[in-house]
C-alpha cells in the first residue's frame, strides 16, 4: 500500500485559465500592483459580504496590521486561546500587548472566555477568538468590549460565519481550503481600518500578481472542493465511531478544513496505521510566560486533554475514500 501523506494540494482543474493569466503577466512584466490582485479582492468581498478587503502577502501580516491598529486605538491586552498557532497572538506581543491565554471548551475545542480571571483589570482588552479547524466561533460568545473584536478565521473560509461585525483574517497559505500559495486577506466593515491597513500594507506586505493568479484559479473550484471535504468527513465518521473516537462538536458551521478526533489510545492507533501521516495539534502549547513550557500545562485542563489525545486525519479534497476504509482502529 502506498504512503498516505497528511496533505496534498487540490488538483488544479483549470490549468489553462491559470496559464493564460501567467502568460499575460510574463508578457506585461507587471508582477505587483496589477489587475489580478484587485480582481481577487473584489471576488473575496462578493464571496464573504465584507465591504472592505485588504490583500496581504501573508495572513500573519494581516494580524500585524490589526495589532498596529488596536495599539493606535489605545488597547494594550490581547486575550487568545492557547490552542492555536503562535501567529494568532505573537504579532500582538511584538506590538507591546500583554497576552493572556484562555482555555478551550471541552467539546467544541473553541475558546472559552467565561470564568477567566483577568490579570490587571484596568488594561483595555481586545478579544481574539479562533475558528478552530474551520469551525466558526459563535459571535454571541465574544465578551463585550469597547473594541470591535477580530476573529482568526484563517482556517474557516467557506463556512457560514454567523456575523459580519468582527474584523476577520483569512489565510491563503499552501494547505488552506483556498490557497494562493501564500498570502491572505484582512476583512472589515470599518472604513477607517481599511484606509489604515491599506496604507500600511502598501509598504509592509503586498500580495503579488502571481499569488493572485493562483488564488483565482483555485477559487473557481473552491465550492466543489468543499463538497469533497463533506464526503471525506462523513467517511471518517462512519469508519471511526464513538465512544472510542470523540469528534469535534460544531456550534455554528464548519468547512471541514481539518478532520480530527480524540482517541483514547492515540499512540496505538497511529502505530496500527503505518504509512499514514497524522498530525497532532497544537503541541507543545504555550506556557503562561508566552514561551514553550510543559507540553500540556495544568492551568489549561481542556487544552491539555485535547492536545494529548487528538489525531488529525489526512483530509485533502482528492483523498480517495477507499483509503479511509482501509485504516485500522
N, C-alpha and C positions, 0 to 999 in steps of 0.2 A: 504494500500500500504506500502511495506517495506521501511525502511530508505535507502537513496541512498548516500553512502559516496563519498567524493571528489576523493579518490584514493584507489585502491586495487592493489596489485602486480599481474602481469600477471600469470595466471595459468601455473605451470611448466608442460610442456608436455613431457619432457624426464627425468622423475624422476629416472628411472633405471640407466641411464648414470651418473646422479649425484651421486646416491648411490654407484655405482661402484667405482667412484673416492674417495668418502668419506671413504668407507671401506678400500681402499688401504692406504689412509692417516692414518687412525687409526691403521692399521696393522704396517705400517712403522714408525709411530711417527714423520714424517717429516712435521711439520706444517709451517716451514719457509724455504726459500732457496731451494725449491724443483722444480720439473719439471713443475708443473701446472702453476705457475706464468710466467715462461719463455714461455710456450706454449700459454698462454693468450696474452702476449705481442707480440709474433710473429704473431698471428692471427689479433691482432689490427693493426699492421704495414701493413699487407696484405690488410686489410679491408679499411684503410684510405689512403694508399700510402705514409705515412710518414716513412722515413727511420729509425728514432730513436724513440723508445717508452720506457718511464720510468714508471713502475708501482709504485704507492704510496698508502699509507693507506687511504688517503682522497684526493679528488680533491682539497680542500683548501690547502693541503700541497704542491701540485704542484705549487700553486700560491706563497707560501712562498719561494719555490726554485727559482722561477723566480725573486722574489723581491731581493733575495740574489745575483743572477746572474747579474741583472741590476745594483745593487749597486756596485759590483766589477768592472763593466764597466764604472762607474763614473756618472750614471744617478741619478737624485735627485727629479724628479717630475713625478707623475702619473696623467694622465687625464682620467677620467672614467665617465660613466653615473651615475647619482644618482638613476635611475630606474633600480636597480639590487639588488642582495643580497649583504650584507656587505662583504662577503668573497671575492668579486672581488677586493676591494680596501684596506680592513683592513690590510692584511699582508704587503702591501707596507707602510702603515702608521707606523706599528710597526717596519719596517726596516729603518725608518727615512726619508721616502719620504714625500714631500709636496703633498697633494692630492687636485686636482681641479676637480670640477664636471661640466658636460655639460648637456644640456637639451636633450630631445629626439625629433625625428621627429613626427609631429602631426598624420601622417597616418600609418607609419611603426612601431612606438614605439621603433625604434633603435636609438643609439646615434647620435646626430647631432653636429659634430665638427666644422662646418662652422659658422663664425660670432662670435665665442667666443673670448672675450678679455682675454688674459692670463696674470695673475699677474706674476711679476718677470720674465721678458722675457729672462733673461740670464740662467735660470735653464735648464739643459739638461732633455728633456722630453721623457717619454715613453707613448704611447697611448694604451689604453686597451678597444677596442670595445667589446660589449657583443652580443652574438647571442640570443636575447631576445625571450623566449618561444620556442626556437628551430628554429627561423627564422634567416637565415645567414646574417651577416652584410657584405655589399659589400666591397670587398678588395679595390676597386678603391677609396672608400671614406675615407680611413685611411689617415690622414695628413702625408706629408713627414717628415721623421725624420731620424737621423743618426742611430737610433736603429732599429733592426728588431722588428716589433710590435708583440704583442701577443694578442690573442683573447680568451675571456672567452667563450669557446664552451661547457661548462658544460652541456648545455641542447640540443645541436644540432647534436649529433652523429646520423648518418644515413641520414642527409640532404646533399644536393650536395654543398659542400664547393667550392667556386669559385677560391680559391688559396691555394696552399700548402706552400707558403712562410712564413706566420706568424707562430710563436710557438702557440700551442693550448693546452688548459686544458680541459680534459673530466672528468666528474663526473660519478661515478657508484653507488651513494647512492640509498637508497631504492626505491625512487619514480621516478628515471630517466628512460629514454627509454630502456637502458640496465643497469642492476643492478648486482652487486656482493654483495649486502647487504650494503657494504660501499666500499670505495676505489676509485681510479681514475688513470688517465694516463696523463703524460706530453708528448706531441708530438712535434718533432722538426726535421728540416733537418740539424741542426748545430751540428757537431760532438763535438765541444768544449763545448757547453751547455750540450750535452748528457753526456760527461765524468764528467763534474762538477756536474750535477744533480744526476747522478748515484752514485757518491761518497758520496754526501750529503744524499741522500735518504737511503743509506745503514745503517746509524745510526739514521736518523731522522724519516723516515716514510716508512716502508716496507709493501707492500701488502703481506698478508699471503696466504697459500695454500688453506685454507677453503674458503676465498673470491674468489680466482681464480676458484675453483671448481664450485661455484655457478655461477660465471660470464660466464664460458664456457658453462654451461648447458643452460643459458638464451641466449647466443649468437646463439645457434642452432635454436632458434625460433624468432630471432630478426627481420628479414625482414618480417616474417608473421605478427608479432605484428605491424610493421609499416603500413602494408596494412590495418589492422584492424583500425588503427588510421585515415587513409584516409576516410574510410567509416563513422566513428564516426563524424569527422569534417563535412563531407558532409551532414549528417543527421541534425546536428545543424544548418548549414547554410540554409538548406531547411526549417527548422522549424522556425527559428528566422531571419527575413529578414530586410534589410534597409528599411526606414531610422531609424527606432527605434533602431535597433541593428547595430552598426558600427564595422566591423571586421578588424583585423589587415591586412594591405597590406604587401605583401611579395615580396621584390625586387629581391631576388635570388632564394632561395628554403627554405623549412621548413620540419621538421619531424613531425610537429603537436604535439609536446610534451605537450604544454598547449593550449587548445582551449578557447579563451577569446574574449569578445566583450565589447564595450562601450554601456551602457544602460542609456537612459535619466532619468528614474526613478528607480535607482538601488534598493533602499530600497523597493519600491512597488513590483518590480519583485521578489526579494528574499522572501518577505512575501507571495507572491502568490504561492510559491512552498515550503511549509513546508515539512520538512523531506529530502530535497535535500541539500547537503552540497556544498556551493560555496566557492570560495576563492577570496581574494582581494589583488592584487599586485600593487606596493610594498608600503605599508603604515605601519608605517609612513616613509616617505622618509627622507634622511639625510638633515641636515642643512649645511650652508656654513662653519660652525665651526666643521664639522665632528662628530656631535653628534645629537641625535634625537631632532628635533626642531618643528616648526609648521608643522602640518600634511601635508599640501600641500603648501609649501612656494611659494611666488610670484616670486621669482627670477628664477624659472624654470617653466614657464607657461604651456608648453606642458606636462611636468611631472605631474604638478598639475592637469591638465584636465584629463589625462588618469587615474591617480591613484584614482581620486574621482569618476569616472564613471565605472570603469572596473568590470566585472564579469567573473571569470574563472569557467568553467563548469567541472563537472565530465567527464573524458575522458580516463579512463583506457582501455586497449585493450579488455577486456572481458565484457565491458559495454553492456548490451542488448539495441539494438537500439529502442525497443518499449518504453523504459523508457524516451527517448528523446521526442518521440511523445506525451507522457503523460504530459509533462511540460506545464505550462501555461505562457502566455505572461503577 
